[in-house]
């Protein structure tokens, strides 16, 4: 089948595709193909929607993270909501919407005002970056988007409900783009390892462990027990370059290693968790590493590969 904007599969079919398949579609359609898998899906869905609806406006999303040395996160169709729409959302006892619901309204799906789809979340992400696409590609920005998904109990990247969004806003005490942007460094301290009150160090570590596990689960394809390699590279870079105090001395070399392993398509949970422990236990010269230790074989291969690179 010839690829064209008229033949772009429906959203549910796009979500089942692998990253490489999505990139092939983007190439054939002339659509930007950087960022997370979610960005590629949103861009293709936007292209399809623009074709089918002449009055809709095509929003070209920025990538959620910079590819290979990742980080960035989050394109979809920019939905336009008429003034006063959805005024009944989460009324307070006085009949007014809560601040979180008012904030949510701007990004809500047209088809379901109690849900935010990927297009709405990408719109939010770009506004948080001040409309600056370069800034939106940084690991720090992607880490912030992951953090918001965590606090707002997203089921998938950028897939939020009104209930989860408002609860997250209440938890972080932010009800606008400016408030989140201004408080971002403080908010991220909950999961970072930098500038943390010693008395709260244990709590910060527990939060980080929960956050680290959440990101993996959020990025897993539905019903699968793995994440695609390109998604993993972007996410690992967001976490280990984008969070102060969580930097890994191995992350950039590990991403190069994963990129070189062309036949490797996925990372499982043991490998995901293993890299975190490896980053903590093994220094830049690989002291602290032994092939007798029960590391995932992927990390054994990484050490062998890295040492070979150093000899060239």
BAFI-3210 file (N, C-alpha, C; in Angstrom, 3 decimals, decimal comma, padded with zeros to 6 digits):
// residues 312
n [1|2|3|4|5|6|7|8|9|10|11|12|13|14|15|16|17|18|19|20|21|22|23|24|25|26|27|28|29|30|31|32|33|34|35|36|37|38|39|40|41|42|43|44|45|46|47|48|49|50|51|52|53|54|55|56|57|58|59|60|61|62|63|64|65|66|67|68|69|70|71|72|73|74|75|76|77|78|79|80|81|82|83|84|85|86|87|88|89|90|91|92|93|94|95|96|97|98|99|100|101|102|103|104|105|106|107|108|109|110|111|112|113|114|115|116|117|118|119|120|121|122|123|124|125|126|127|128|129|130|131|132|133|134|135|136|137|138|139|140|141|142|143|144|145|146|147|148|149|150|151|152|153|154|155|156|157|158|159|160|161|162|163|164|165|166|167|168|169|170|171|172|173|174|175|176|177|178|179|180|181|182|183|184|185|186|187|188|189|190|191|192|193|194|195|196|197|198|199|200|201|202|203|204|205|206|207|208|209|210|211|212|213|214|215|216|217|218|219|220|221|222|223|224|225|226|227|228|229|230|231|232|233|234|235|236|237|238|239|240|241|242|243|244|245|246|247|248|249|250|251|252|253|254|255|256|257|258|259|260|261|262|263|264|265|266|267|268|269|270|271|272|273|274|275|276|277|278|279|280|281|282|283|284|285|286|287|288|289|290|291|292|293|294|295|296|297|298|299|300|301|302|303|304|305|306|307|308|309|310|311|312]
n.u [000,839|000,597|002,052|000,433|-001,042|-003,722|-003,910|-003,008|-002,966|-005,571|-005,708|-005,583|-004,353|-001,886|-000,710|-000,006|002,120|005,681|008,519|010,309|008,637|006,819|008,533|009,201|006,772|006,578|008,761|007,986|005,779|006,803|006,847|007,882|010,195|011,287|011,836|009,828|008,064|005,431|005,314|005,716|003,450|001,472|002,120|001,668|-001,040|-002,010|-001,414|-003,100|-005,616|-005,655|-005,851|-008,327|-010,081|-010,758|-010,950|-009,509|-006,605|-003,197|-000,997|002,338|004,255|006,804|009,743|009,804|012,126|015,607|017,043|019,287|020,990|019,148|016,455|013,905|010,608|007,779|002,031|000,311|-003,026|-004,044|-006,415|-009,343|-011,203|-014,351|-015,200|-016,216|-016,850|-017,535|-018,282|-019,310|-017,501|-016,214|-017,508|-017,192|-018,445|-019,673|-020,471|-018,543|-015,788|-012,970|-009,574|-007,727|-009,333|-010,082|-007,619|-007,086|-009,037|-008,255|-006,673|-008,095|-009,574|-011,506|-013,438|-013,919|-014,362|-013,336|-010,943|-007,485|-005,785|-002,942|-002,309|-003,216|-001,545|000,991|000,744|000,558|003,120|004,783|004,077|005,002|007,680|007,980|007,344|009,629|011,325|013,881|014,455|012,503|013,582|015,404|016,896|016,144|013,665|012,129|012,280|010,763|008,220|007,762|007,688|005,353|003,467|003,709|002,878|000,297|-000,820|-000,783|-001,866|-000,645|001,972|001,269|-001,437|-004,033|-006,439|-009,207|-009,662|-007,195|-005,437|-006,297|-005,941|-003,188|-002,362|-003,280|-001,603|000,973|000,561|000,183|-001,327|-001,253|000,519|002,675|003,111|003,933|006,234|007,845|008,203|009,467|012,256|012,169|010,077|011,115|013,012|011,884|012,331|014,934|018,511|019,851|020,624|019,020|017,365|019,080|017,572|015,462|016,379|016,021|013,304|013,290|014,758|013,045|010,920|012,165|012,722|010,113|009,262|011,085|010,330|007,708|008,011|009,009|006,826|004,853|005,724|005,639|004,340|000,874|-000,096|002,386|005,674|007,924|009,934|010,321|013,482|014,342|012,627|013,417|016,058|015,668|014,195|015,936|017,987|016,628|016,159|018,724|020,290|018,736|017,871|018,917|021,656|021,159|022,662|024,285|027,445|027,756|025,806|025,837|027,664|026,433|024,100|025,189|026,162|023,757|022,620|024,404|023,859|022,144|020,347|019,085|016,017|014,367|014,057|013,991|012,443|014,333|016,731|016,301|016,111|018,566|020,465|020,229|021,224|023,767|024,841|025,154|026,898|029,200|032,154|033,590|035,788|035,061|035,534|034,475|032,846|032,164|032,261|031,335|029,319|025,724|024,745|022,451|022,758|023,000|024,304|026,760|027,641|027,777|029,926|032,065|032,021|032,489|035,068|036,449|036,121|037,639|040,186|040,683]
n.v [-001,196|002,164|004,804|007,576|010,712|010,253|007,560|007,045|005,060|004,491|005,938|003,954|001,884|002,988|003,156|000,543|000,055|-000,314|001,736|002,118|001,546|003,624|005,783|005,307|005,843|008,569|009,563|009,058|010,706|013,161|014,165|015,447|013,524|013,175|012,609|011,074|007,908|008,531|011,118|010,682|009,197|011,104|013,077|011,771|011,153|013,719|014,506|012,818|013,638|016,290|015,989|014,768|016,597|019,591|021,994|021,845|022,643|022,092|020,935|020,930|018,887|019,400|017,401|015,091|014,706|014,941|013,099|010,595|011,403|011,616|013,157|014,453|015,092|014,710|016,154|016,790|017,367|020,682|021,376|023,341|025,083|026,337|029,489|029,268|026,606|023,358|024,132|022,884|021,284|019,599|021,152|023,425|023,515|025,998|026,180|026,771|025,929|023,981|025,215|023,465|022,110|024,176|024,820|022,405|022,386|023,815|022,075|019,824|016,961|017,285|015,418|014,182|015,771|015,155|013,998|014,126|014,080|012,973|015,097|017,351|017,214|017,530|020,103|021,421|020,779|022,163|024,778|024,934|024,937|027,445|027,827|027,295|025,285|024,152|024,171|022,428|020,038|019,263|017,158|017,883|019,098|016,993|015,275|016,754|016,591|013,833|013,706|015,192|013,509|011,362|012,458|013,027|010,650|009,303|007,014|006,316|007,819|011,171|010,709|011,632|011,990|014,013|013,824|012,727|014,733|017,053|016,206|015,885|018,538|019,677|018,341|019,264|021,883|023,711|025,561|026,566|027,184|028,951|028,725|026,040|026,073|027,955|026,719|024,391|023,494|023,147|021,326|019,040|018,238|016,397|013,947|014,047|013,905|015,977|018,867|018,238|018,228|016,760|015,422|014,573|012,819|010,019|009,845|011,130|009,284|007,070|008,168|008,594|005,955|005,014|006,734|006,090|003,431|003,904|005,356|003,417|001,586|003,266|003,708|001,256|-000,717|-001,411|-004,285|-005,482|-006,553|-005,039|-002,224|-000,306|-000,001|002,591|004,279|003,645|004,607|007,386|007,866|006,975|008,815|011,155|010,719|010,179|012,256|014,450|014,886|016,453|015,368|012,727|011,949|009,777|008,394|006,717|007,031|008,348|006,824|004,359|004,780|005,119|002,547|001,044|002,101|001,154|-001,512|-002,867|-004,942|-005,213|-004,579|-004,081|-003,313|-004,985|-005,215|-006,049|-005,243|-002,507|-001,797|-002,812|-001,113|001,170|000,283|-000,479|001,996|003,109|001,443|000,999|002,474|004,994|003,739|001,190|-000,131|-002,117|-003,636|-006,981|-009,849|-012,026|-011,298|-011,056|-009,499|-008,250|-009,758|-007,946|-005,767|-006,893|-007,267|-004,615|-003,624|-005,103|-004,161|-001,407|-001,396|-002,351|-000,224|001,700|000,810|001,348]
n.w [000,000|-000,912|000,858|002,123|003,111|003,114|003,610|006,142|009,035|011,508|014,846|016,902|015,555|014,900|017,405|017,870|016,276|015,708|016,588|014,410|012,203|012,414|011,962|009,295|008,037|008,676|007,243|004,553|004,385|004,826|007,368|010,500|012,353|014,917|018,480|021,101|020,859|021,214|020,185|017,458|016,805|017,373|015,502|013,046|013,335|013,382|010,782|009,360|010,314|009,509|006,787|006,483|007,547|006,447|007,735|010,031|012,017|011,420|013,717|014,233|016,102|018,574|019,177|021,915|023,128|022,807|020,296|020,276|022,494|024,688|025,727|026,124|025,963|025,143|019,054|017,964|016,876|017,143|019,260|019,211|021,497|022,125|023,682|026,999|026,918|028,275|030,884|033,049|034,274|037,043|039,316|042,041|045,446|045,352|042,804|040,970|038,829|039,909|040,447|039,235|037,375|035,701|034,589|033,273|031,307|029,024|027,617|027,170|025,544|022,577|022,035|024,429|027,259|029,738|029,492|028,559|025,608|023,624|021,895|023,310|025,546|024,452|023,537|026,000|026,954|025,131|025,708|028,305|027,737|026,867|024,232|022,880|020,794|020,885|023,595|024,395|023,710|025,554|028,113|030,657|030,347|029,356|031,526|033,327|032,116|032,334|035,092|035,651|034,467|036,199|038,700|038,013|037,482|034,932|032,460|030,145|028,183|028,259|028,420|030,107|032,758|033,816|036,566|037,517|036,677|038,044|040,678|040,674|040,228|042,601|044,364|043,711|043,921|041,807|039,273|036,746|033,668|034,029|036,799|037,099|035,471|036,828|039,270|038,660|039,142|041,929|042,203|040,939|042,715|044,329|043,201|042,481|043,105|044,100|046,112|048,335|051,402|054,035|055,947|054,507|052,691|052,542|051,954|049,466|047,962|047,989|046,564|044,115|043,301|042,960|040,928|038,866|038,301|037,509|035,088|033,354|033,293|032,257|029,657|028,467|025,805|025,488|027,260|027,013|028,173|028,018|026,861|023,893|022,259|021,347|022,712|025,273|025,302|025,093|027,414|029,456|029,172|029,842|032,546|033,625|032,821|032,988|035,584|038,447|040,323|039,789|037,734|035,448|034,960|032,911|030,981|028,382|026,906|027,105|025,658|023,112|022,780|022,770|020,479|018,576|018,643|016,477|016,071|018,427|019,840|021,993|025,537|028,609|031,893|033,809|032,630|032,508|035,262|035,976|034,786|036,338|038,866|038,062|037,349|039,818|041,171|039,678|038,542|036,289|035,160|035,241|037,574|040,255|038,796|037,908|035,907|037,087|038,706|039,060|036,711|034,212|030,998|028,950|030,052|030,649|028,039|027,311|028,868|027,830|025,180|025,600|026,665|024,493|022,749|024,010|023,530|020,909]
ca.u [000,000|001,363|001,837|000,022|-001,819|-005,061|-003,884|-002,461|-003,867|-006,258|-004,872|-005,366|-003,403|-000,577|-000,169|000,496|003,309|006,986|009,074|010,861|007,527|006,293|009,491|009,072|005,588|006,914|009,658|007,222|004,816|007,490|006,490|009,020|010,248|012,096|011,120|009,340|007,084|004,188|005,386|005,540|002,036|000,690|002,386|000,964|-002,473|-002,296|-001,395|-004,330|-006,763|-005,616|-006,315|-009,745|-010,890|-010,105|-010,991|-008,666|-005,272|-002,158|000,014|003,548|004,777|008,234|010,073|009,806|013,441|016,552|017,377|020,155|021,228|017,843|015,714|012,934|009,556|006,521|002,051|-000,972|-003,863|-004,322|-007,854|-009,848|-012,374|-015,075|-015,271|-017,297|-017,134|-017,299|-018,356|-019,810|-016,455|-015,836|-017,891|-016,993|-019,746|-020,272|-020,847|-017,418|-014,797|-011,752|-008,462|-007,153|-010,243|-009,973|-006,333|-007,243|-009,993|-007,563|-005,973|-008,981|-009,957|-012,805|-014,401|-014,200|-013,823|-012,737|-009,686|-006,498|-005,080|-001,554|-002,225|-003,342|-000,382|002,114|000,486|000,968|004,571|005,409|003,864|005,942|009,004|007,918|007,258|010,989|011,497|015,177|014,313|011,641|014,360|016,388|016,531|015,475|012,249|011,478|012,141|009,621|006,991|007,598|007,298|003,941|002,695|003,751|002,028|-001,074|-001,255|-001,035|-001,857|000,354|002,583|000,356|-002,836|-004,449|-007,855|-009,498|-009,473|-005,771|-004,798|-006,611|-005,284|-001,775|-002,221|-003,428|-000,428|002,151|000,110|000,394|-002,583|-001,037|001,812|003,704|003,417|004,741|007,543|008,621|008,489|010,016|013,437|011,759|009,255|011,939|013,815|011,218|012,897|016,338|019,438|020,617|020,091|017,944|017,561|019,508|016,500|014,472|017,091|015,386|012,035|013,609|015,170|011,833|010,175|012,865|012,503|008,739|009,243|011,850|009,484|006,538|008,366|009,072|005,472|004,107|006,189|005,425|003,156|-000,195|-000,044|003,749|006,543|009,168|009,779|011,127|014,829|014,460|011,930|014,257|017,198|015,196|013,796|017,133|018,699|015,851|016,338|020,122|020,915|017,802|017,590|020,100|022,062|020,912|023,450|025,066|028,697|027,741|024,621|026,087|028,305|025,439|023,211|025,937|026,187|022,431|022,449|025,233|023,244|021,023|019,363|018,392|014,828|013,610|014,688|013,034|012,484|015,616|017,750|015,977|016,536|019,983|021,291|020,215|022,157|025,092|025,297|025,492|027,941|030,366|032,692|033,863|036,808|034,412|035,849|033,216|032,160|032,729|031,354|030,797|028,123|024,516|024,216|021,823|023,788|023,149|025,318|028,043|028,019|028,131|031,273|032,997|032,025|033,105|036,517|036,993|036,158|038,735|041,452|040,852]
ca.v [000,000|003,402|005,635|008,950|011,235|009,659|006,151|006,913|004,235|005,115|006,122|002,697|001,080|003,634|002,829|-000,823|-000,010|-000,098|003,051|002,153|001,620|004,985|006,678|005,102|006,604|009,989|009,875|009,068|011,803|014,417|014,614|015,436|012,196|013,146|012,547|009,802|007,227|009,287|012,258|010,184|008,856|012,336|013,765|011,053|011,340|015,092|014,540|012,171|014,470|017,491|015,616|014,425|017,724|020,749|023,156|021,659|023,220|021,071|021,317|020,102|018,812|019,294|016,138|015,119|014,648|014,933|011,726|009,780|011,613|012,024|013,559|015,374|014,178|014,590|016,793|016,389|018,423|021,690|021,451|024,651|024,973|027,602|030,105|028,816|025,182|022,459|024,906|022,066|020,396|019,609|022,374|023,506|023,654|027,268|026,130|027,139|024,877|024,079|025,752|022,410|021,833|025,313|024,620|021,231|022,657|024,326|020,988|018,659|016,428|017,755|014,322|013,802|016,864|014,669|013,333|014,861|013,157|013,321|016,421|018,343|017,171|018,127|021,552|021,836|020,674|023,240|026,017|024,898|025,270|028,809|027,801|027,115|023,883|023,680|023,901|021,254|018,839|018,999|016,109|018,469|019,317|015,685|014,792|017,464|016,019|012,533|013,975|015,568|012,285|010,578|013,076|013,070|009,255|009,010|005,599|006,268|009,139|012,210|010,270|012,066|012,196|015,213|013,499|012,613|016,030|017,978|015,698|016,210|019,985|019,916|017,801|020,106|023,265|024,494|025,588|027,271|026,918|029,765|028,193|024,824|026,449|028,644|025,819|023,125|023,000|022,699|020,125|017,893|017,786|015,238|012,718|014,251|013,597|017,173|019,905|017,661|018,299|015,436|014,766|014,070|012,025|008,699|010,052|011,430|008,043|006,273|008,804|008,340|004,563|004,925|007,465|005,296|002,300|004,445|005,718|002,164|001,073|004,192|003,621|-000,089|-000,900|-002,089|-005,738|-005,965|-006,502|-004,412|-000,962|-000,298|000,509|004,033|004,899|003,443|005,522|008,728|007,930|006,866|010,086|012,135|010,448|010,191|013,532|015,537|015,053|016,835|014,393|011,358|011,769|008,543|008,547|005,758|007,146|008,674|005,672|003,291|005,095|004,792|001,087|000,589|002,495|000,267|-002,856|-002,669|-006,025|-005,081|-003,764|-003,816|-003,480|-005,500|-004,570|-006,365|-004,382|-001,138|-001,657|-003,129|000,050|002,050|-000,252|-000,423|003,383|003,407|000,565|000,852|003,784|005,214|002,784|-000,103|-000,742|-002,488|-004,577|-008,318|-010,660|-013,086|-010,763|-011,373|-008,409|-008,675|-010,005|-006,734|-004,931|-007,567|-006,938|-003,191|-003,456|-005,643|-003,221|-000,141|-001,611|-002,462|001,138|002,425|000,321|001,790]
ca.w [000,000|-000,982|002,021|001,863|004,234|003,054|004,032|007,497|009,853|012,636|016,026|017,630|014,778|015,040|018,725|017,858|015,430|016,318|016,292|013,055|011,267|012,485|011,301|007,851|007,634|008,760|006,128|003,311|004,401|005,049|008,713|011,414|012,960|016,124|019,741|021,605|020,031|021,338|019,272|016,093|016,671|017,329|014,241|011,978|013,551|012,971|009,322|008,889|010,666|008,679|005,460|006,490|007,988|005,840|008,622|011,213|011,870|011,645|014,713|014,106|017,454|018,798|019,787|023,350|023,687|021,726|020,049|020,979|023,879|024,924|026,817|025,923|025,988|024,643|018,349|017,555|016,357|018,152|019,382|019,573|022,346|022,136|025,006|027,865|026,763|029,402|032,123|034,155|034,783|038,441|039,998|043,479|046,102|044,993|041,407|040,128|038,611|040,707|039,648|038,408|036,264|034,785|033,911|032,417|030,237|027,841|026,925|027,132|024,243|022,111|022,042|025,813|028,077|030,980|029,168|027,775|024,728|023,374|021,301|024,369|026,423|023,722|023,574|027,342|027,045|024,371|026,456|029,442|027,195|026,379|022,782|022,371|020,440|021,361|025,030|024,571|023,413|026,599|029,053|031,824|030,020|029,275|032,899|033,916|031,573|032,979|036,481|035,659|034,209|037,445|039,714|037,514|037,310|033,520|032,092|029,088|028,067|027,801|028,505|031,432|033,037|034,592|037,981|037,801|036,455|039,141|041,889|040,537|040,446|044,040|045,056|043,480|044,175|040,594|038,526|035,490|033,032|034,681|038,133|036,931|034,945|037,858|040,382|038,157|039,872|043,264|042,056|040,554|043,854|044,932|042,636|042,145|044,187|044,382|046,994|049,144|052,853|054,509|056,703|053,553|051,696|052,409|051,266|048,077|047,311|047,775|045,481|042,859|042,924|042,455|039,661|037,899|037,918|036,808|033,716|032,585|033,097|031,413|028,276|027,919|024,965|026,228|027,288|026,819|029,345|027,601|026,149|022,682|022,524|021,158|023,833|026,452|025,239|025,397|028,824|030,291|029,127|030,611|033,972|034,085|032,466|033,258|037,009|039,210|041,327|039,316|036,523|035,341|034,201|031,799|030,138|026,980|026,277|027,037|024,535|021,898|022,704|022,345|019,082|017,752|018,631|015,567|016,170|019,705|019,612|023,222|026,845|029,580|033,200|034,460|032,027|032,938|036,656|036,058|034,461|037,508|039,855|037,456|037,428|041,206|041,708|038,793|038,187|034,870|034,709|035,434|038,860|040,894|037,919|037,716|035,093|037,945|039,351|038,276|035,898|032,947|029,980|028,147|030,692|030,413|026,657|027,289|029,418|026,824|024,052|026,027|026,792|023,133|022,195|024,651|022,993|019,531]
c.u [000,875|001,020|001,501|-000,770|-003,219|-005,086|-003,253|-003,436|-004,514|-005,355|-004,575|-004,368|-001,992|000,076|000,430|001,773|004,582|007,535|009,590|009,768|006,943|007,221|009,434|007,875|005,904|007,799|008,881|006,267|005,479|007,156|007,714|009,036|011,191|011,209|010,724|008,358|005,767|004,167|005,133|004,082|001,203|000,882|001,647|-000,540|-002,890|-002,343|-002,664|-005,539|-006,828|-006,156|-007,820|-010,631|-010,242|-010,064|-010,096|-007,297|-004,237|-001,116|001,195|004,256|006,284|008,541|010,132|011,176|014,426|017,010|018,844|020,493|020,028|017,488|014,623|011,708|008,406|006,669|000,794|-001,719|-004,128|-005,824|-008,279|-011,145|-013,067|-015,147|-016,467|-017,615|-016,799|-017,380|-018,806|-018,741|-016,159|-016,219|-017,553|-018,359|-020,445|-020,657|-019,739|-016,475|-013,612|-010,633|-007,839|-008,011|-010,208|-008,700|-006,454|-008,044|-009,326|-006,964|-006,837|-009,297|-011,324|-013,853|-014,779|-013,573|-013,218|-011,440|-008,784|-005,770|-003,670|-001,402|-002,307|-002,124|000,840|001,964|000,919|002,485|005,284|005,231|004,792|007,363|009,036|007,834|008,599|011,237|012,828|015,104|013,485|012,380|015,316|015,931|015,793|013,984|011,499|011,277|010,956|008,301|006,718|007,113|005,814|003,054|002,621|002,795|000,560|-001,600|-001,650|-000,973|-000,849|000,917|001,580|-001,105|-003,339|-005,962|-008,019|-009,231|-007,994|-005,057|-005,052|-005,971|-003,794|-001,505|-002,332|-002,171|000,796|001,839|000,469|-000,860|-002,472|000,321|002,915|004,087|004,261|006,146|008,416|009,038|009,195|011,254|013,091|010,966|010,125|012,849|013,174|011,825|014,376|017,216|020,252|019,882|018,886|018,301|017,943|018,410|015,443|015,109|016,429|014,073|012,265|014,001|013,966|011,015|010,833|012,648|011,110|008,627|009,930|011,023|008,273|006,858|008,425|007,669|004,661|004,467|006,042|004,219|002,111|-000,083|001,348|004,569|007,902|008,867|010,708|012,436|014,909|013,753|012,786|015,434|016,793|014,868|015,001|017,911|017,963|016,109|017,776|020,934|020,038|017,503|018,879|020,406|021,817|021,738|024,249|026,294|028,694|026,699|024,942|026,739|027,312|024,472|023,906|025,987|024,848|022,180|023,215|024,654|021,983|019,946|018,599|017,215|014,112|014,525|013,623|013,261|013,787|016,731|017,559|016,462|018,042|020,863|021,334|021,232|023,592|025,673|025,747|026,727|029,252|030,868|033,051|034,887|036,319|034,940|034,526|032,395|032,914|031,745|030,808|029,536|026,909|023,932|023,444|022,894|024,008|024,231|026,707|028,547|028,450|029,556|032,316|033,149|032,761|034,622|037,168|037,099|037,348|040,095|041,710|041,597]
c.v [001,247|004,282|007,063|009,424|010,634|008,231|005,959|006,107|005,036|005,111|004,808|001,801|001,671|003,243|001,431|-000,966|000,169|001,249|003,141|002,235|003,030|005,966|006,538|005,883|008,096|010,415|010,012|010,262|013,167|015,025|014,509|014,145|012,115|012,980|011,150|009,168|007,983|010,475|011,826|009,853|010,119|013,070|013,105|011,206|012,738|015,198|013,935|013,054|015,720|017,195|015,416|015,598|019,013|021,942|023,022|022,246|022,185|021,599|020,389|020,055|018,836|017,951|016,242|015,061|014,625|013,522|011,505|010,320|012,276|013,006|014,375|014,733|014,538|013,939|016,335|017,529|019,413|021,877|022,835|024,483|026,323|028,157|029,565|027,343|024,422|023,185|024,074|021,173|020,648|020,908|022,302|023,615|024,965|027,312|026,535|025,958|025,084|024,652|024,707|022,102|022,951|025,195|023,498|021,550|023,069|023,213|019,737|018,243|016,968|016,669|013,891|014,849|016,428|013,914|014,294|013,849|013,682|014,720|017,516|018,385|017,781|019,640|022,121|021,830|021,803|024,578|026,075|025,235|026,683|028,903|027,577|025,642|023,335|023,326|022,639|019,956|018,457|017,882|016,653|018,665|017,998|015,101|015,465|016,889|014,636|012,718|014,348|014,355|011,427|011,150|013,047|011,700|008,935|007,508|005,329|007,667|010,138|011,838|010,508|012,161|013,481|014,970|013,444|013,943|016,974|017,522|016,016|017,693|020,325|019,479|018,707|021,593|024,196|024,412|026,409|026,880|027,688|029,210|026,929|025,182|027,068|027,722|024,536|022,643|022,468|021,405|018,903|017,418|016,584|013,938|012,867|013,871|014,807|018,144|019,415|017,787|016,903|014,686|014,159|013,173|010,674|008,807|010,331|010,169|007,145|006,840|008,529|006,910|004,375|005,584|006,654|004,103|002,764|004,735|004,466|001,655|001,964|004,022|002,234|-000,090|-001,704|-003,611|-006,329|-005,806|-005,897|-003,010|-000,990|000,448|002,026|004,801|004,804|004,409|006,942|008,870|007,852|008,177|011,168|011,963|010,690|011,383|014,705|015,802|015,334|015,781|012,955|011,051|010,465|008,801|007,657|006,070|007,416|007,505|004,520|003,528|004,791|003,280|000,548|000,928|001,570|-001,138|-002,823|-003,743|-005,994|-004,133|-003,362|-003,876|-003,989|-004,843|-004,843|-005,472|-002,924|-000,889|-001,893|-001,936|001,035|001,571|-000,197|000,987|003,745|002,640|000,591|002,223|003,847|004,248|001,341|-000,860|-001,000|-003,427|-005,898|-009,127|-011,844|-012,613|-010,980|-010,175|-008,981|-008,798|-008,776|-005,833|-005,574|-007,228|-005,474|-002,973|-003,951|-004,673|-001,934|-000,272|-001,743|-001,084|001,910|002,016|000,819|003,116]
c.w [000,000|000,215|001,586|003,066|004,272|003,581|005,407|008,351|010,981|013,864|016,741|016,901|014,875|016,362|018,765|017,028|016,237|015,854|014,862|011,994|011,232|011,777|009,784|007,309|007,628|007,599|004,829|003,230|004,586|006,397|009,611|012,226|014,143|017,343|020,138|020,625|020,052|020,392|017,833|015,834|016,521|016,005|013,076|012,109|013,122|011,451|008,750|009,133|009,803|007,288|005,435|006,872|007,510|006,758|009,825|010,957|012,240|012,606|014,603|015,438|017,512|019,369|021,277|023,909|022,578|021,510|020,081|022,291|024,388|025,915|026,322|025,914|025,239|023,409|017,979|016,968|017,456|018,218|019,823|020,350|022,393|023,543|025,773|027,757|028,034|030,752|033,316|034,767|036,245|039,141|041,479|044,121|045,737|043,509|040,460|039,964|039,532|039,839|038,733|037,197|035,233|033,952|032,884|031,161|028,932|026,996|026,759|025,701|023,849|022,223|023,455|026,734|029,396|030,729|028,398|026,910|024,453|022,792|022,345|025,262|025,746|023,686|024,930|027,462|026,316|025,090|027,668|028,999|026,636|024,870|022,103|022,070|020,923|022,839|025,262|024,310|024,534|027,522|030,256|031,558|029,949|030,668|033,588|033,411|032,176|034,421|036,558|035,398|035,471|038,480|039,310|037,120|035,866|033,267|030,987|028,950|027,488|027,849|029,918|031,542|033,840|036,073|038,338|037,673|037,625|040,444|041,861|040,765|041,931|044,788|044,896|043,683|043,021|039,738|037,238|034,935|033,737|036,047|038,031|036,465|036,033|039,005|039,956|038,914|041,254|043,184|041,804|041,682|044,540|044,437|042,277|043,333|044,587|045,288|047,791|050,615|053,342|055,251|055,786|052,502|051,464|051,650|049,786|047,312|047,034|046,619|044,139|042,392|042,333|041,083|038,560|037,400|037,110|035,349|032,837|032,281|032,156|029,934|027,668|026,985|025,736|026,111|027,135|028,097|029,006|027,082|024,943|022,938|022,401|022,262|025,093|026,458|025,608|026,873|029,760|030,311|029,904|032,100|034,410|033,574|032,897|034,709|037,764|040,270|040,937|038,072|036,576|034,479|032,960|030,736|028,667|026,242|026,130|025,876|023,207|021,685|022,206|020,877|018,146|017,653|017,787|015,697|017,489|019,525|020,892|024,446|027,803|030,947|033,947|033,921|032,445|034,371|036,801|035,754|035,623|038,541|039,343|037,580|038,837|041,680|040,929|038,361|036,700|034,299|034,868|036,643|039,576|040,039|037,881|036,894|035,866|038,673|038,455|037,533|034,709|031,865|029,095|028,735|030,609|029,012|026,548|027,789|028,410|025,661|024,410|026,155|025,429|022,492|022,737|024,084|021,587|019,485]
res [x|x|x|x|x|x|x|x|x|x|x|x|x|x|x|x|x|x|x|x|x|x|x|x|x|x|x|x|x|x|x|x|x|x|x|x|x|x|x|x|x|x|x|x|x|x|x|x|x|x|x|x|x|x|x|x|x|x|x|x|x|x|x|x|x|x|x|x|x|x|x|x|x|x|x|x|x|x|x|x|x|x|x|x|x|x|x|x|x|x|x|x|x|x|x|x|x|x|x|x|x|x|x|x|x|x|x|x|x|x|x|x|x|x|x|x|x|x|x|x|x|x|x|x|x|x|x|x|x|x|x|x|x|x|x|x|x|x|x|x|x|x|x|x|x|x|x|x|x|x|x|x|x|x|x|x|x|x|x|x|x|x|x|x|x|x|x|x|x|x|x|x|x|x|x|x|x|x|x|x|x|x|x|x|x|x|x|x|x|x|x|x|x|x|x|x|x|x|x|x|x|x|x|x|x|x|x|x|x|x|x|x|x|x|x|x|x|x|x|x|x|x|x|x|x|x|x|x|x|x|x|x|x|x|x|x|x|x|x|x|x|x|x|x|x|x|x|x|x|x|x|x|x|x|x|x|x|x|x|x|x|x|x|x|x|x|x|x|x|x|x|x|x|x|x|x|x|x|x|x|x|x|x|x|x|x|x|x|x|x|x|x|x|x|x|x|x|x|x|x|x|x|x|x|x|x|x|x|x|x|x|x]
***
